[in-house]
């Protein structure tokens, strides 16, 4: 019974790490087939998951939600590759937020 328990724990950990990699890894870092076209760049509002005409409050709320989810400090104790991916994703989120914040200053 003990061995089965450890096997299930290891399989569960593998599934979790794989899911995190699929979420955190940007499309440009994933393997592409030679005939596949590069992915198009996402617009800042697409990165944050808001509508193009979203109010500043919605943009800030989306930014904070994504920052909580992808912040590199949350990857503490995990593989260095995961932390690096989280840093890249967070840089992308920060750049998108900064672009939208400057484009629409709060009144």
C-alpha positions as CSV (number, residue, x, y, z in Angstrom):
1,X,0.0,0.0,0.0
2,X,2.9,2.4,0.8
3,X,4.5,2.0,-2.7
4,X,1.2,2.6,-4.5
5,X,0.7,5.8,-2.4
6,X,4.2,7.1,-3.4
7,X,3.6,6.3,-7.1
8,X,0.3,8.3,-7.0
9,X,2.0,11.2,-5.3
10,X,4.8,11.3,-7.9
11,X,2.3,11.0,-10.8
12,X,0.3,13.8,-9.3
13,X,3.4,16.0,-9.0
14,X,4.3,15.3,-12.6
15,X,0.8,16.3,-13.8
16,X,0.9,19.5,-11.7
17,X,4.4,20.6,-13.0
18,X,3.3,19.8,-16.6
19,X,0.2,21.9,-16.2
20,X,2.2,24.8,-14.8
21,X,4.7,24.6,-17.7
22,X,1.8,24.8,-20.2
23,X,0.3,27.8,-18.5
24,X,3.5,29.7,-17.8
25,X,5.5,29.0,-20.9
26,X,4.8,31.6,-23.6
27,X,3.9,30.4,-27.0
28,X,7.3,31.5,-28.4
29,X,9.1,29.1,-26.0
30,X,7.2,26.1,-27.1
31,X,8.6,23.8,-29.7
32,X,7.4,24.6,-33.2
33,X,7.4,22.6,-36.3
34,X,9.7,24.0,-39.0
35,X,6.7,24.6,-41.3
36,X,4.7,26.3,-38.6
37,X,4.5,30.1,-38.7
38,X,5.6,32.0,-35.6
39,X,2.7,33.1,-33.3
40,X,1.5,36.6,-33.7
41,X,2.3,39.1,-31.0
42,X,-0.6,39.6,-28.6
43,X,-2.0,43.1,-28.0
44,X,-1.6,44.4,-24.4
45,X,-5.3,44.0,-23.7
46,X,-5.2,40.4,-24.9
47,X,-2.3,39.7,-22.6
48,X,-4.2,41.0,-19.6
49,X,-7.5,39.4,-20.8
50,X,-9.6,42.5,-21.0
51,X,-11.6,44.2,-23.7
52,X,-9.9,46.9,-25.8
53,X,-12.2,49.5,-24.3
54,X,-12.1,48.3,-20.7
55,X,-12.1,50.9,-18.0
56,X,-8.9,51.4,-16.0
57,X,-10.3,49.7,-12.9
58,X,-10.9,46.5,-14.9
59,X,-7.4,46.7,-16.3
60,X,-5.9,47.1,-12.9
61,X,-8.0,44.2,-11.5
62,X,-6.8,41.9,-14.3
63,X,-3.2,43.0,-13.8
64,X,-3.3,42.2,-10.1
65,X,-5.0,38.8,-10.7
66,X,-2.3,37.8,-13.2
67,X,0.5,39.2,-11.0
68,X,-0.7,37.0,-8.1
69,X,-0.8,34.0,-10.4
70,X,2.5,34.4,-12.3
71,X,4.7,36.2,-9.9
72,X,8.2,34.5,-9.8
73,X,8.2,34.5,-6.0
74,X,5.4,31.9,-6.1
75,X,7.8,29.6,-7.9
76,X,10.2,29.5,-4.9
77,X,11.5,26.0,-4.4
78,X,10.5,24.8,-7.9
79,X,12.7,24.1,-10.8
80,X,14.8,27.1,-12.1
81,X,13.2,26.7,-15.5
82,X,9.8,27.4,-14.0
83,X,11.0,30.5,-12.2
84,X,12.6,31.7,-15.5
85,X,9.4,31.1,-17.4
86,X,7.4,33.0,-14.6
87,X,9.8,35.9,-14.9
88,X,9.3,36.1,-18.6
89,X,5.6,35.9,-18.3
90,X,5.5,38.5,-15.5
91,X,7.7,40.9,-17.7
92,X,5.1,40.5,-20.5
93,X,2.3,41.2,-18.1
94,X,4.1,44.3,-16.6
95,X,4.8,45.7,-20.1
96,X,1.2,45.2,-21.2
97,X,-0.1,46.9,-18.0
98,X,2.3,49.8,-18.3
99,X,1.3,50.3,-22.0
100,X,-2.4,50.4,-21.2
101,X,-1.9,52.5,-18.1
102,X,0.0,55.2,-20.1
103,X,-2.4,55.0,-23.0
104,X,-5.4,55.7,-20.7
105,X,-4.4,57.8,-17.8
106,X,-6.9,57.7,-14.9
107,X,-8.9,60.9,-14.6
